[in-house]
Amino acid sequence: MIEGSLPRLEFWCELQCPDCRAALDDVQALRDRYGDALPIELRHFPLEKHKHAYAAAQAAEEAFAQGNGWQYVTALLARVKELDKGGEKLLVQVAAEVGLDAEEVDTALVDGRHTLIVDADQAEGKAIGVTGTPTYVIAGQRLDGGKSQDGLLERIVAIIEEQRGRA
């Protein structure tokens, strides 16, 4: 683990996006390299073209509320191709598979308790120029991974190292 404060990495993600599944590998590589010294925050940017993305974002927020958000996100993205057909049933099923209170996830989808978080993320994303997913924001720089992930991990590491050198 590297000591010192590192800039926060925002991972703008859509949980029905196959590119976000690939991007999760880069997020994990950053976790492996920097550990808890690098704060990584999942930000939601559900796209209209994916009919279950908004519900998936709400389910993920419930998973974070239950203390197991990243495991849920990882498990859900691993099954991203199933989400179109599986819909909310799949969201609840994945919750149970990772040890969450699946009934509470289902209730959260019904009562909409996390819609304000998802709406706020989406509005902020639009305000800062996020147009697709995955997108990363670190140290005030926005990196768009929607077209290609090639080289993004290296660019993020370079930004982190540059910021660390200034500290």
Sequence and secondary structure as in RCSB ss.txt:
>XXXX:A:sequence
MIEGSLPRLEFWCELQCPDCRAALDDVQALRDRYGDALPIELRHFPLEKHKHAYAAAQAAEEAFAQGNGWQYVTA
LLARVKELDKGGEKLLVQVAAEVGLDAEEVDTALVDGRHTLIVDADQAEGKAIGVTGTPTYVIAGQRLDGGKSQD
GLLERIVAIIEEQRGRA
>XXXX:A:secstr
   S    EEEEE TT HHHHHHHHHHHHHHHHHGGGS EEEEE   TTSTTHHHHHHHHHHHHHTT HHHHHHH
HHHTHHHHHHHHHHHHHHHHHHTT  HHHHHHHHHHTTTHHHHHHHHHHHHHHT  SSSEEEETTEEEE SS  T
THHHHHHHHHHHHHHH 
